[in-house]
Amino acid sequence: MFYQIIKQIIIWRVALAIIIFVAVLIIPFHPTFPYAEALLEPTGHPIWWSLANFDGVHYIGIATKGYFAQFTQAFFPLYPTLIGWVNQVFNNPIFSGYLISHVSFGVFLYLLYKLIRLDHPSHVVAHTIIFYLLFPTSFFFAALYTESFFMAVIIGAFFAARKKRWLLAGILGAVASATRLVGILLLPALLIELWQQQKLKKSFFPALKISLSALGLLGYMHYLAKNFSDALYFIHAQPVFGAQRSADKLILLYQVFWRYTKMIFTVEPKSLLYYTVSQEFILSLAFLFLMIISYKKTRLSYAVFATLAYIVPTLTGTLSSMPRYVLVMFPAFIVLGQIRNKALRVTLYALSAALLAINLSLFTRGYWVS
């Protein structure tokens, strides 16, 4: 299966490269993010740096200069730190980031295969992986983003927990919470997994090991408090990145959906904003449905993690980036992998692939999609 996964990744990556090549030829570059002229364009042809757009430039900046720019503290430190370490060997931060992402993606899919096979037959794994590869925002796994590394760690933590290797699960949880805020959500999910396996029998020390998951987040908060006098700077910086994010109050999910319902009827239908808002709204609704089903179709610990990972980003009052954020909801993809109706499954494959081509083309030319 390992070689089959590598083959699928290669085919997927070649397809992405072809889409990028065509997009560069026909779509003008219109960067709606900073530092493109300073950090990207001097490094070579757009085909090379086009997957380092948007958040990628911030990770490059942090990797090479630290938190030199105000509000970049919204980005957690571990991924850019890894880029910095690899960059000491290759002296090319873009290549270093791509290398980490691509290797991590292979590890993620292999661990996902191992994890799903604990409960489901091989065809469910195969369909789940295809849904991941064809998903409208799957290109972020190849981009200079945290997605691949983060998912490799998340799945690794759950797999370790399923094998009762609680210390390893806790360490991987700490790595996750030093990579992205939602990494801390592994802590309650892993504690539920411990309870599922052992109930209250001899659970104290395993629970302590799982609690190590908080160290990544706590370490970053300590760093921010010491250097910027704000332990929650990563939250307070959110409004700077647009989408009318709120950092001073929590917005409930029904309020967010109501806001988007009004936007659907007021935004100009022919605009790119309408496409973006519609995609955020529809995919958020779809994954809300899949999240609910995951409580029946997957393990409780998985479903709880997916639920928390879904809700937390919406508390800022927006569904912006949700088409990317839902990539962490692996139980939802396992549900998709269990679809028995071939016609429905193929239709979803085709629709996802079409949206993937559109989103990738827009992203690589500097237009916001997620």
Summary of the structure (lengths in Angstrom):
residues: 370
radius of gyration: 20.0
end to end distance: 31.4
largest distance: 62.6
contacts: 1230
relative contact order: 0.13
helix: 76%
strand: 0%
